[in-house]
Amino acid sequence: MNLGFLAFSERGYQLAQRLAQTLGGEVTRCGAKAPLDQWTREAFAHREGLVFVGAAGIAVRAIAPYLRHKTTDPAVVVVDEGGRFVIPILSGHLGGANALARRLAQVTGGIPVITTATDGRGLFAVDTWAKVQNCHVLEPERIKLVSARLLSGRSVRVHCPWPIGGEVPEGVIFTKRAEDCHVAVTLSPQGEEALHLVPKILVLGVGCRKGTAVETIEAAFSRLLAQRGLSRQAFCKVCSIDLKGEEGGLLAFCRANGLPFETYSPEALAQVPGTFTPSNFVVQVTGVDNVCERSAVLGSRGGELIQKKEKGNGVTLAVAQMPFHPDWRWQE
């Protein structure tokens, strides 16, 4: 986690340095050279976690102007100068503030003061589970409906097409029926009532003509999503041949979708095991018989091809699925 520590006194600064040495991160002493508002604004934009070593009231007032949404706000934790109490005050579950507070408390020997209701009663926290299992929460507004059922003593039915390792948590029922579940782990969300958790395990392999516009690539991707019923949020990276490493439209597509871009040499692609859709033209241009399928499989790190080459308007796309082995852990 990319952490930023802000201290308000010399004692707090020394504690912040000790915490950063263990957990990593950058330590700042609040003052004329680092005004509180400026530090908070920049940290909110660039850090995954903010740790204020000092009074909780100062931290609350500092972050208030920058709060946006529970799905995007960073984790914010307050530690008193003596390290006795560690209090997550923002993004406890999705942002990881509760887990961060526990890690900080291990260093200080203090008490993590966890106030979220499910954690306080030791109940299954579905949003924390999604984070630990590398899933995107598609409808965050439905989290409270799931938590409310558990807090009122009712059970929650979870559907997942993949086996889930470990012991099923109290209050959770693992069901094979997708139609009547409260939580669905899926690459193809359907229905209007369940909370959908989308595993970020799909790799998009891309081949394209030189100079292909970002709009053309986006249109091809949107068609693929619609045809297969796949969620955009299930994709974790884009892969291609290294000849496309500076392809402007492809790079713009990756930036627009927030996806990292990996490229491979023709030699590496040629060594990928499997049966792929060959093209003599692609061999002449790149030196390998297929770019999109091979790069998708190579990028999936041992996964399987679930969508063979789709082509149109000078763009070829393929999809591979990374290995996915969820379990019932929900605390990091």
N, C-alpha and C positions, 0 to 999 in steps of 0.2 A: 504494500500500500504506500502510495506517495504521500508522505506526511509533512505537515508544517507545524512547528511548535512556537508558541508566543508566550513569553514570560514578562511579568510586570515588576519583578524585584530581583535582586541579586540571588537571594535564596531560591526563588522560583527558576531563575536562569540556570543555576547549577543542577537542579532537578531535571529541567528540560534537556540539558546536555546529556545527563545520564540515561534518560529515556531514549533519546535519539541514538545514542551509541548502541543500544540494544535493538531497537526496532527500526532504525534508519530514519532519515528525514533531516530537515533543515531547521535550526534553532535561531530565533530572533528575539532580541530584547526590545520591548516596546519603548519608544521614546521619540525624540525629535527627528532622528534619522529614519525611524520606522513608525509613523503614526498609526494608531489603532485602525482607523477606517481604511487607510490605504492597504495595510497588510491584510485585513480581512477581505477586502474586495479582490485583491490579487490571489489570495489563497483560495477563495471560493471558486475562482475561475480555473485554477490550475492544479489544485490539490484534491486528492481523494479523501484525505482526513485532516482535520484541524484540531489541534490540542492546545487549549488555553490553560496555562499554569497560573492560577489565581482565582479570583472571585467569579462565581457563576453569573452574577448579575451583569458584570462587565461583558462577559461572553455573549449573553442573551441580547443585550442592547447592540453589540457590535454586529452580530449576524442578522438581526431583524430585517434590515433593508434589502438583504440579498436572498431571502428565502424564495424559492420558486415552486418546487414540487418534490414529493418524497422519492420520486424515481430518478431525480437528477441532483438533488442537493447532496453535498459531501457529508461524511460522518463528522460530527462535532462532539468533542469530549472535553470536560473540564476536570482538572486535577488541582486539589488544593496544594499550597506550597510545601506542606509537610508530607505529601503523598499518602495521606490517610484515606482520602475518599476520591474515587474516580467515577465521574458522573457523565454518561452519555446524554446529550441534550437534543440531538438532531440525527435523524436517519439511523435509528437504532438497528433496524432489520436490513432493509435493502442497501443502505449505505455502509453497513457494517460497524456502526458505532458501538453496539453492545459487545461485539467480539473484540473490538479495539480496546474497550474499557477493561475487559478481562485480561488482555495481554499487558496493558499498562499496569494494572493492579498487581500482576505477578512480579513485575519489576520493582514496584515501590513497596510491596508487602501490604498494600492498603486494601480497602473494600470496594469492589465494583458495585455502584448503586444503580441497579437495573430497575427501571420503573415501568417498562412495557408490560401490559397485563398478562399476556401468555407466558412470558418469561418469569414473571413474578409467581405464577402458579405452576410453573414447570410444564406447561402445555406445548403441544406442537405449534411452531410458528411457521406458517406456510411461506411467508415471504423470505424469511431467513433460509428456509429449506431450499427455495428456488435459487437463492444466491449461492449457497454451498454447492448445489448440483449444477451450476452454470446454466441456469435457465432464465429466459427473459419473461417477466410478468406482463402479460399482454393487457390485462384490465386491472390496474392497481386499485381502482376504486372498489373492486370486489373482494379485496383482501379482508376488509372489516367484516364482510358477511360470513366468511369462513371462520375468522377468529371469534365472532359473536356466537356461532354455533358451539364451538368448543368451550367458550367461557360459560355458556348456559347449560353445559352438561350434555349437549347433544353430540352425536357422532358426525364425522365428515367422511364422505366417500371419495376416494382418490382413484382415478383410472390412469394407467400407464401401460403402453404396449411393450415396454422393456421390463425385464425382471428387476425388482428393487431389492437390493441386499440388506441384510440386517433385520432387526426386530421392528415390527410395525408399532408406531407410537400409540400411546393411550389416546382413545377417542377417534382414531383413524381406522377406516375400513378400506382395504385394498379390493377394488372391484374390477371385474372384467367387462362390465357394462359401461360403455361410454355415455349412454343415453341418460342415465340418472345420477351421474356423478356431480360432486360439488367442485372438484379440482381435476383438471385433465392435463396430463403431460403429453404434448403432441406437437408434431411438425405441421399439422394441417388443422388449425382451429375451426371448430364448427359449433353451432348452438349459441344461444344468447344468455344463458344463465350461469354456466360453469366458469370458474376462474381458470384461464388457460395459461399454462407454463410451457414455454417453447425452448427446448434445448438448443443451445447455440453450437451445432455440430455439423452444419452443412458447409461444403466447400464448393465454390463456383469456379469451374474451369472455363477460360475464355480464349477464343481465337478471333482475330478480326483483321480486315484489310488495313493497310497503313492509312492513317488520316481519318479513320471512322469517328464520327462525331459522338459525343457523350450521349446525346439524345437518342441516337440509333441504338446504342448499347443498352440504355435504360429501357427503351421500348421492347427490345428483345427479352430483357430480364423480366419485365412486367408480364409479357405474354407467357413466359415459362412458369411464373408463379401462378398465374390464372389457370393454365392448363393442368398443372400438377396439384393445385390447391395448397401450395406451400406458403408458409409464413416468411415474409421478408426478414423477420427478426431471427430466423433459424440459421442464417448464414453468418459464418465467423471469419471468412477470408475469401479473397479472390486470387486465383493462380493462373499463370500463363508461362510462355517460353520467354527466355531472357531477351530475345529480339524485340519484345513488346515492353521492355522495361521503361522506356521513355515515351510510350504511346500516349499522347495528350488526352484523347477522349477516354481512354481506359483509366488513366490516373484520375481524371475528373470524376468518373463514375465511382471509383473507390472512395474518393473524398466525400462525395455527396451522400454515400451510403454508410460512411464511417467504418469502412472495411480495410484491413491491412492487405497489402498486395505483395505476393511472393512470385518470383520467377525462377525458372530452372533452365539449365543448359539442354541442348538437344540430346547430348549423351546421357544425361540423367533421365530424361523423359523416355528415351529408347529402352532403358533398362527396367522400366516399370512392368511388373508381371501382370498378365491379363489379356483378354481379347478386346481389341478396340476397333473402331470404325476407320478403315484406312482411306487415304486420299493421295493419289499420285501427285496432285498439284501441291499439296501441303509438303510432301517430301521434297519436291523441287525447291520450294521457297525456304523451308526451315531445316530440312535434313532429317525430319522424323515424320512418321506416317499420320500422326494425330496429335494435336496440341491440347484441345480443351478437355478431352476425356483423360488423357494421361496426366495432365497437370492437376486435374481435380483429384484423381486417385493418389498421386504423389503427395499433394498437399494435405490429404486426409490422414496421413500417417498410419497406414494400415487399414483404412476403411474400405468401403465398397462403393462401386459406381451404381447409383440409383436412377440416374437419368442420362441416357446416352446422348450423343451429339444432336442438338437442335440447331438448324442453320436458317439464315434469312437476312437479306440486306447486308451481306458481307460480314455477319457476326455468327460465330458458332459458340454454343454454350453446352456445358455438361455439369452434372452435379454428383458429388460423392459425399457419403456420410461417414463421419469419423466414428470410431468405436465409442459406445456410450454405456456406462455401467453405473446407473444411479443407485444410491443407497438411502437409508432413512435418517442419516445424520442431518441435523439442522443447526447444530452449534459448531462453529469453526474451532 
